[in-house]
Amino acid sequence: MPKAGTVALVGRPNAGKSTLMNRLLAEKLAIVSDKPQTTRQRIVGILTTEQGQIVFFDTPGIHKPLHRLNRKMLEEAMGALQEADVIVMLRDAAEKFGRGEAYLLELVSRFPQPKLVALNKIDLVAKHKLLPEIARYAASGRFAAIVPLSAATGDGTDRLFDELWKQLPEGELLYDAELLTLHPERFLVAERIREKVLEATHHELPFTTAVLLEGWEDAGPDRALVLTAALLVERDSHKGILIGKGGATIKAIGSAARRDLEEFLERKVHLDLHVRHEPGWRENPRLLAELEGAAVAAAELAMSKGPAAD
């Protein structure tokens, strides 16, 4: 029998969950940045091999929620923990073990599923400094394996795969073998635009901006796909920062996003961006539902259909 099951990647903000999932899938699915809280919804990535199928859940970082948006992010992570067949707890080995890491260890320990620890970013840590971390998690007795790795370089990921296949249950494929994800193109497009916003902004802006795809005009494969997107900001003063002097910043965001989208969609793209002031959007249920609906509803619908058809 092949093996098939779900794997939740959980950890503190900036632990490298999205980078690891992209590495394991050998595809760029989840957006990445050096900003905490980049991932806002559960991102589903599907890997099918001769051994079976792994459905990865890339989750928002575990953090103290301060807004409705953050509470929803935490709910996404908790839902993945409850539903997964196997849990992989990512730990940024380059960061000092603190209260946040202690809380995450205690939280993950509450769940009965098989659990692994992935000590990430070993390319940034001297080997002798890893030994106390390995000993810490081994002493807890709560993990089936502790795997030092680097999501950035791929070092150690082969061993992680070996450990995952050991823990996954036997069963038929959950989804069609050709699927990479359950999310619609429109959600993935908005996410890639947001990635370019994150790259171009600093300080508070990454936390208070969102991308809402407003237009999708497809006149056929021989014509450019025309996309219109709003960059939402909470404060009116942030509009000028995103637009930049003479429109330089938003032009740079648009150019970078267009190049990325043309590679992703494999066709010409015309991208029109504008900045929209939406005070308190992180507390606005209507806007949050609009931003999250495409990702969550589509994924939940596909997952509710059960095993893939023969």
C-alpha positions in Angstrom: 0.0 0.0 0.0 1.2 3.5 -0.7 1.2 6.1 2.1 -0.9 9.2 2.1 -1.7 11.8 4.7 -1.5 15.4 5.8 1.5 17.2 7.4 1.1 20.5 9.4 4.2 22.7 9.3 3.9 24.9 12.4 6.3 27.3 14.1 6.9 30.8 15.3 6.8 33.7 12.8 9.8 33.6 10.4 10.8 30.1 11.3 10.9 29.2 7.6 7.7 27.2 7.1 6.9 28.6 3.7 10.5 28.2 2.5 10.5 24.6 3.7 7.3 23.7 1.9 8.5 25.3 -1.3 11.7 23.3 -1.0 9.8 20.0 -0.3 7.5 20.6 -3.2 10.3 21.7 -5.5 8.0 24.5 -6.6 7.3 28.0 -5.4 3.8 27.9 -4.0 3.9 29.9 -0.8 5.2 33.5 -0.9 8.2 34.2 1.3 9.8 37.3 2.8 12.0 38.3 5.7 8.9 39.9 7.4 7.1 38.1 10.2 3.5 37.0 9.6 3.9 36.7 5.8 1.6 33.7 5.7 -1.9 34.7 6.6 -3.9 31.6 5.6 -3.3 27.9 5.6 -1.6 27.2 2.3 -2.1 23.6 1.0 0.7 22.0 -1.1 0.4 18.5 -2.5 3.4 16.2 -3.3 2.8 12.9 -5.1 5.6 10.4 -5.6 6.0 6.6 -6.1 5.8 6.3 -2.3 2.4 8.0 -2.0 1.1 11.5 -1.3 1.9 14.2 1.3 -0.5 17.1 1.7 1.4 19.9 3.4 -0.3 22.6 5.5 1.9 25.8 5.6 0.5 27.7 8.5 0.7 31.3 9.9 3.3 31.7 12.6 2.2 31.1 16.2 2.0 34.6 17.8 -0.1 36.7 20.2 -3.1 37.9 18.2 -3.8 41.6 18.5 -6.4 42.0 15.7 -9.3 40.1 14.1 -6.9 39.2 11.3 -4.3 37.8 13.7 -7.0 35.8 15.5 -8.0 34.3 12.2 -4.4 33.5 11.4 -4.0 31.7 14.7 -7.2 29.8 14.0 -5.7 28.6 10.7 -2.7 27.2 12.5 -4.7 25.5 15.3 -7.0 24.0 12.7 -4.0 22.5 10.9 -2.7 21.1 14.1 -6.0 19.4 14.8 -6.5 17.9 11.4 -3.0 16.8 10.4 -1.8 13.2 10.4 1.7 14.3 11.3 3.0 17.5 12.9 6.4 19.1 12.0 7.4 21.8 14.4 9.9 24.2 12.9 12.4 25.9 15.2 14.7 28.7 14.0 17.9 27.3 15.3 19.7 30.6 14.7 17.4 32.3 17.3 17.8 31.9 21.1 15.2 29.6 22.8 12.8 31.9 24.6 9.3 32.1 26.0 7.7 31.9 22.5 9.6 28.7 21.7 8.7 27.3 25.1 5.0 28.0 24.5 5.1 26.4 21.1 6.7 23.3 22.5 4.0 23.0 25.2 1.2 23.7 22.6 2.4 21.1 20.1 2.9 18.6 22.9 -0.9 18.6 23.6 -1.7 16.9 20.3 -1.6 13.1 20.0 -0.4 12.8 16.4 3.2 11.7 15.6 5.4 14.8 15.8 8.8 15.8 14.4 11.1 18.7 15.2 12.8 20.4 12.3 15.7 22.6 13.5 15.9 25.0 10.6 18.6 27.4 9.4 21.5 25.2 10.3 23.5 27.0 7.6 23.6 29.9 9.9 24.5 28.0 13.1 27.8 26.4 14.2 27.4 22.6 14.6 28.4 22.6 18.3 25.5 25.0 19.1 23.0 22.6 17.6 23.8 19.9 20.2 22.0 21.6 23.1 18.9 22.2 20.9 18.8 18.5 19.8 19.2 17.4 23.5 16.4 19.8 24.6 13.8 18.3 22.3 15.1 14.7 22.7 14.7 15.1 26.5 11.1 16.0 26.1 10.3 12.5 24.8 7.5 14.0 22.7 9.0 13.7 19.2 9.6 10.8 16.9 12.6 12.4 15.3 14.7 15.6 15.5 16.0 16.7 12.1 18.5 19.5 11.6 18.0 21.1 8.2 18.2 24.2 6.1 15.1 25.0 4.1 17.2 27.6 2.2 19.8 25.1 0.9 18.0 21.8 1.1 20.5 20.3 3.5 18.8 17.7 5.7 15.5 17.7 3.8 16.1 14.1 2.5 16.1 12.9 6.1 13.0 14.8 6.9 11.3 13.0 4.0 12.4 9.7 5.3 11.0 10.4 8.7 7.7 11.7 7.3 7.2 8.6 5.2 7.7 6.5 8.3 5.0 8.3 10.2 2.3 8.7 7.5 -0.5 6.2 7.4 -1.1 3.7 4.6 -3.8 4.7 2.2 -4.9 5.7 -1.3 -4.1 9.1 -2.7 -6.2 11.9 -1.1 -6.2 14.0 -4.3 -5.4 13.7 -8.0 -1.7 13.0 -8.6 -1.4 16.0 -10.9 -2.5 18.6 -8.3 0.0 20.9 -6.7 -2.5 22.8 -4.6 -6.2 23.3 -3.9 -6.0 27.1 -4.2 -7.4 29.0 -7.2 -5.1 31.0 -9.5 -6.6 34.2 -8.4 -5.6 33.7 -4.8 -2.0 32.7 -5.8 -1.8 35.8 -8.0 -2.8 38.2 -5.2 -0.3 36.5 -2.9 2.5 37.0 -5.4 1.6 40.7 -5.7 1.7 40.9 -1.9 5.1 39.3 -1.8 6.4 42.2 -3.9 4.8 44.7 -1.5 6.5 43.0 1.4 9.9 43.3 -0.4 9.4 47.0 -1.0 8.1 48.1 2.5 9.5 48.2 6.0 8.5 48.7 9.6 4.7 48.7 10.2 3.6 48.6 6.5 3.9 44.9 6.0 1.4 44.2 8.8 -1.1 46.8 7.7 -1.3 46.2 3.9 -3.2 43.7 1.9 -3.8 43.0 -1.8 -7.4 42.7 -3.2 -7.6 41.4 -6.7 -10.4 43.5 -8.3 -10.2 42.7 -12.0 -9.3 39.7 -14.2 -9.9 40.2 -17.9 -8.9 37.3 -20.1 -9.4 37.9 -23.8 -7.6 34.6 -24.7 -4.2 33.0 -24.5 -2.8 35.1 -27.4 -3.7 38.4 -25.5 -2.3 39.8 -22.3 -4.1 38.9 -19.1 -5.3 42.2 -17.7 -5.3 42.3 -13.9 -6.4 45.1 -11.5 -5.4 45.0 -7.8 -5.9 47.3 -4.9 -3.2 47.7 -2.3 -5.1 48.2 1.0 -3.6 50.4 3.7 -5.0 51.3 7.1 -3.6 54.8 7.4 -3.9 57.6 4.8 -0.3 58.5 5.5 0.7 55.0 4.2 -0.6 55.7 0.8 2.2 58.1 0.0 4.8 55.6 1.2 3.4 52.8 -1.1 3.1 55.2 -4.0 6.6 56.7 -3.5 8.0 59.9 -5.0 6.6 60.3 -8.5 5.0 56.9 -8.2 8.4 55.2 -8.1 7.6 52.6 -5.4 4.3 51.4 -6.8 5.9 51.3 -10.2 8.7 49.1 -8.9 6.2 46.8 -7.1 4.2 46.5 -10.3 7.1 45.7 -12.5 8.5 43.1 -10.1 5.0 41.5 -9.7 4.3 41.5 -13.4 7.6 39.7 -14.2 6.9 37.1 -11.5 3.3 36.6 -12.7 4.3 36.2 -16.3 6.7 33.4 -15.3 4.0 31.8 -13.0 1.1 32.1 -15.5 3.3 31.5 -18.6 1.7 34.4 -20.5 1.8 38.1 -20.9 0.3 40.1 -18.1 -0.8 43.8 -17.9 -1.0 44.7 -14.2 -2.7 47.8 -12.9 -2.1 48.6 -9.2 -3.6 51.4 -7.1 -3.5 52.2 -3.4 -6.8 52.2 -1.4 -7.2 53.6 2.1 -9.3 51.2 4.2 -9.2 52.2 7.8 -9.3 49.3 10.2 -9.4 46.6 7.5 -7.8 44.1 9.8 -10.9 44.3 12.0 -13.4 44.5 9.1 -15.3 41.1 8.8 -16.5 41.9 5.3 -13.1 42.7 3.9 -11.4 39.8 5.7 -14.0 37.4 4.3 -13.3 38.9 0.8 -9.6 38.6 1.2 -9.7 35.1 2.7 -12.7 33.6 0.9 -10.9 32.6 -2.3 -8.2 30.7 -0.4 -10.2 29.1 2.3 -13.5 28.3 0.7 -11.9 26.7 -2.3 -9.5 24.6 -0.2 -12.3 23.5 2.2 -14.5 22.5 -0.8 -11.8 20.4 -2.4 -10.9 18.8 1.0 -14.5 17.9 1.7 -14.8 15.9 -1.5 -12.6 13.2 0.1 -10.3 10.8 -1.7 -9.3 11.3 -5.3 -11.3 9.4 -7.9 -9.6 6.5 -9.6 
